Amino acid sequence: MTRRLCRAIRLATPIAGSLARGHAFHRGAGGVILIPRPSVEKQMADFVRHWNEIFAAKDDPQLGWYEADVGQTLRLLDRVPPQAGATIFLPGAGTSLLVDELLGRGARLVLNDISDAALQKLGRRIGACTPAPVWLHHDIAQPLPPGLPVCDIWIDRAVLHFLLDESAIETYFRNLRSLLRPGGHVLLAEFAAHGAPRCAGLDVHRYTVEEMAQRLGPEFELVWTEDYTFINPAADPRPYVYALFRRAE
């Protein structure tokens, strides 16, 4: 498990510099945190405030999407090659316990969220890890900064469905295709077409596996899909569609 891999220590003197044009970075207690350009920060501001307020107001088990057991995602990941040494991109990582499980499997993680409060909270929990995650405070509906590692697996649980604007959705999928290597896998888990129309006070775009496949494009093959009803902490059922895709070599 993660606790064997993560040492609860602070790294030595923070390093400041430029990882990529327009993006400052510093090394914190778990890896590299990329800081968005001011123009991107302005676009992110309202969403950052919304999500930061949620993460600040509630303990993790009170969050509407909180999973004490991330077995549903892990069962689908068991259908892809072993994760030891694999680079996995987690958009909307939040404070998910999936992070701990993937670290325990020896994965190299890129942890993205629009909420810096969530990333800081997660960083305090997992401590300094080997291998160190890359921490990315960024709106996934905006073009990704250069310099990120190519990933073997992209895992999205309940992030994509918050994107409503067509240009934002298109940018999300461009980001995915730009980072995922040929032969890599994508796991999407979003509110199903017959699921709830809102989450966390926001409207959502509900998905079918057919729409997921269409948006990914013809180079992605469906490996497995299933409907899954998540029971949230308020004991309300939330129908999801889970779909695992593989990109052609």
C-alpha positions in Angstrom: 0.0 0.0 0.0 0.9 3.7 -0.4 2.1 4.1 3.2 5.0 1.9 2.5 6.0 3.9 -0.5 5.4 7.4 0.7 7.7 9.0 3.3 6.1 11.7 5.4 9.0 14.2 5.0 9.4 17.6 3.4 11.7 17.9 0.4 14.7 20.1 0.7 14.8 23.8 -0.4 12.1 24.6 -2.9 13.3 25.1 -6.4 11.9 27.9 -8.6 12.3 28.2 -12.3 10.6 27.7 -15.7 9.5 24.3 -16.8 7.8 25.5 -19.9 7.2 28.9 -21.5 4.8 30.9 -19.5 4.6 28.4 -16.6 6.6 28.8 -13.4 7.0 25.8 -11.2 8.3 24.8 -7.8 9.1 21.5 -6.3 6.8 20.8 -3.3 6.1 17.9 -1.0 5.4 15.4 -3.8 6.7 16.6 -7.1 6.3 19.5 -9.5 3.4 21.9 -9.4 2.8 23.9 -12.5 1.5 27.4 -12.1 -0.8 28.6 -14.9 -0.2 31.8 -16.8 -2.2 34.9 -15.5 -4.5 34.8 -18.5 -5.4 31.2 -17.8 -5.7 31.9 -14.1 -8.4 34.6 -14.9 -10.4 32.1 -16.9 -10.2 29.5 -14.2 -11.0 31.9 -11.3 -14.7 31.2 -11.0 -14.4 27.5 -11.2 -11.4 27.5 -8.8 -13.4 29.4 -6.3 -16.4 27.1 -6.6 -14.4 23.9 -6.1 -12.1 25.3 -3.4 -15.1 26.3 -1.4 -16.5 22.8 -1.6 -13.2 21.1 -0.6 -12.7 23.6 2.3 -16.3 23.2 3.6 -16.4 19.4 3.8 -14.3 16.5 5.0 -13.6 14.0 2.2 -16.3 11.5 3.3 -18.9 14.2 3.0 -18.2 15.0 -0.6 -20.9 13.8 -3.0 -18.5 11.8 -5.2 -16.5 10.3 -2.3 -15.6 6.6 -2.7 -14.3 4.7 0.3 -13.9 1.8 -2.1 -12.4 2.5 -5.5 -12.7 -1.2 -6.5 -15.0 -0.4 -9.5 -12.2 1.5 -11.2 -9.5 -1.0 -10.2 -11.5 -3.9 -11.6 -11.5 -2.2 -15.1 -7.8 -1.4 -14.8 -7.1 -5.0 -14.2 -8.0 -5.5 -17.9 -5.0 -3.5 -19.0 -1.3 -4.4 -18.5 0.2 -4.1 -15.0 0.4 -0.5 -13.8 3.9 -0.8 -12.2 6.0 1.9 -13.9 3.1 3.1 -16.0 2.5 6.9 -16.3 -1.2 7.6 -15.5 -2.9 11.0 -16.0 -5.7 11.7 -13.5 -7.8 14.8 -14.5 -9.8 16.0 -11.6 -7.8 13.9 -9.1 -9.3 15.9 -6.2 -8.6 13.9 -3.0 -9.5 10.5 -4.4 -8.3 7.4 -2.7 -7.6 6.0 -6.2 -4.4 8.0 -6.0 -3.2 5.9 -3.0 -4.1 2.7 -4.7 -2.3 3.6 -7.9 0.8 4.6 -6.0 0.6 1.3 -4.2 0.7 -0.4 -7.6 3.9 1.5 -8.5 2.4 3.9 -11.0 3.8 7.3 -12.0 1.0 9.8 -11.6 0.2 13.2 -13.1 -2.4 14.6 -10.7 -4.5 17.4 -12.2 -7.2 19.4 -10.6 -8.8 22.9 -11.1 -8.8 23.2 -7.3 -5.5 24.0 -5.7 -7.1 23.4 -2.3 -7.8 19.8 -3.3 -4.3 19.2 -4.6 -2.8 20.7 -1.4 -5.1 18.5 0.7 -4.1 15.4 -1.3 -0.4 16.3 -1.0 -0.6 16.5 2.7 -2.2 13.1 2.8 0.1 11.1 0.6 3.3 12.9 1.7 6.5 12.7 -0.3 6.3 9.6 -2.6 8.5 7.5 -4.8 8.0 7.9 -7.6 7.0 11.6 -7.1 3.8 12.7 -8.8 3.6 15.6 -11.1 1.1 18.1 -9.7 -0.8 20.1 -12.3 -3.1 22.9 -11.2 -4.9 23.5 -14.5 -8.3 23.7 -16.1 -8.5 20.5 -18.2 -10.7 22.3 -20.7 -7.8 24.6 -21.6 -4.8 23.5 -23.7 -2.2 21.7 -21.5 1.2 23.3 -20.9 4.2 21.7 -22.7 6.6 19.5 -20.9 4.2 17.0 -19.4 5.1 13.3 -19.7 3.4 11.1 -22.3 1.0 8.8 -20.4 0.1 5.2 -20.7 -3.3 5.4 -19.1 -5.8 8.3 -18.7 -8.4 7.9 -16.0 -11.4 10.2 -15.7 -14.0 9.6 -13.0 -16.7 12.3 -13.1 -14.7 15.2 -14.6 -15.6 15.3 -18.3 -19.3 15.5 -17.5 -18.8 18.9 -16.0 -17.8 20.4 -19.3 -20.8 21.8 -21.1 -19.4 24.1 -23.8 -18.6 22.3 -27.0 -15.2 24.0 -27.4 -14.3 22.9 -23.8 -15.2 19.3 -24.6 -13.2 19.4 -27.8 -10.2 20.8 -26.0 -10.5 18.1 -23.3 -10.3 15.4 -26.0 -7.4 17.1 -27.8 -5.5 17.2 -24.5 -6.2 13.5 -24.0 -5.0 12.6 -27.5 -1.9 14.8 -27.2 -0.7 13.0 -24.1 -1.8 9.4 -24.5 0.7 7.2 -26.3 -0.2 4.8 -29.1 -1.4 1.6 -27.5 -2.4 3.4 -24.3 -5.7 3.1 -22.5 -8.5 5.5 -21.5 -11.0 4.9 -18.7 -14.0 7.3 -18.7 -16.6 7.1 -15.9 -19.3 9.7 -16.3 -23.0 10.3 -15.4 -25.0 8.0 -17.6 -27.7 9.3 -20.0 -30.4 8.5 -17.6 -28.4 9.8 -14.6 -28.7 12.9 -12.4 -28.7 16.2 -14.4 -26.7 18.1 -11.8 -23.8 17.5 -9.4 -22.0 19.7 -6.9 -24.4 22.5 -7.7 -23.5 22.4 -11.5 -25.3 21.1 -14.6 -23.6 18.1 -16.2 -23.4 16.6 -19.7 -24.6 13.0 -19.4 -22.9 10.4 -21.6 -23.5 7.2 -23.5 -20.6 5.0 -24.5 -21.4 5.7 -28.1 -20.8 9.4 -27.6 -17.6 8.7 -25.8 -16.4 6.6 -28.7 -17.4 9.2 -31.2 -15.5 12.0 -29.4 -12.4 9.9 -29.0 -12.3 9.0 -32.6 -11.7 6.0 -34.8 -8.2 5.2 -33.5 -9.8 4.1 -30.2 -11.3 0.7 -29.7 -13.8 -0.1 -27.0 -12.3 -2.8 -24.7 -15.1 -3.0 -22.0 -18.1 -1.0 -20.9 -20.6 -1.4 -18.1 -23.3 0.5 -16.3 -22.6 1.1 -12.6 -24.8 2.7 -9.9 -22.7 4.5 -7.3 -24.4 5.1 -4.0 -23.1 8.5 -2.8 -22.5 9.5 0.9 -26.1 10.8 1.1 -27.3 7.3 0.1 -28.6 8.5 -3.3 -28.0 6.3 -6.3 -26.0 7.9 -9.1 -26.0 5.9 -12.4 -22.6 6.0 -14.2 -21.4 4.6 -17.5 -17.8 3.1 -17.3 -15.9 2.6 -20.6 -12.4 1.4 -21.2 -10.8 2.2 -24.6 -7.5 1.3 -26.2 -5.7 3.5 -28.7 -4.3 1.9 -31.8 -0.5 1.4 -32.0 
